[in-house]
Amino acid sequence: MSLERLAEIRTVLFELDRKIKPLEWDSSRNQINEFKQKTLESLRTEQETLQQELNSLLQK
């Protein structure tokens, strides 16, 4: 089960990264609206949570 979960987490992290990068680019150039800023924050939070879960699974 943990191998399946590791693969799933890595896939989701990859997809999140693809969503986050354009939003970060817009944000760095002050070309981001409030809705996209909130979306970026929630995606970063989700990414951090999944990264922590991935690290805990790798340490077992």
Residue pairs with C-beta under 8 A, 6 or more apart in sequence:
2 57
2 60
5 57
6 54
6 57
6 58
9 50
9 53
9 54
9 57
10 54
12 50
13 47
13 50
13 51
13 54
16 43
16 46
16 47
16 50
17 47
19 43
20 40
20 43
20 44
20 47
23 32
23 36
23 39
23 40
23 43
24 40
26 32
26 36
27 36
27 37
27 40
32 40
